[in-house]
Amino acid sequence: MKQTLFSVALGLLLASTTALADDMPTFKLLMKDGRFLPETIEVPAGTRFRLEVKNEGPGATEFESLELKKELVLAPGVTRSLVFYPMKPGTYKFFDDFHPDTGQGRIVAK
């Protein structure tokens, strides 16, 4: 009986967490030919959001931000998501270690 109640409670918790994640604003970032498209992403300050990153290039790419403590390496053709906690207004830089000369971008929280 206890295990059944635990299973039901866990199921409800996971369902509510998924529902909250589905309500989260999602922004798309394309990585192609060593560049981020768009280079600047504007997000609402104080709001949790998801960044969907897709690598359309022929080689590996990386989304990395030291300020935001986020890092994601993507093989060619892969799409992944990162969730960001609410940010204070400001500009936050990110880069691609595989393409340091061209792979530069920023998130602007307004």
Buried (B, 14 or more C-beta within 10 A) or exposed (E): EEEEEEEEEEEEEEEEEEEEEEEEEEBBBBBEEBBBEEEEBEBEEEEBBBBEBBBBBEEBBBBBBEEBEBEBBBEEEBEBBBEBEEBEEEEBEBBBEBBEEEBBBBBBBE
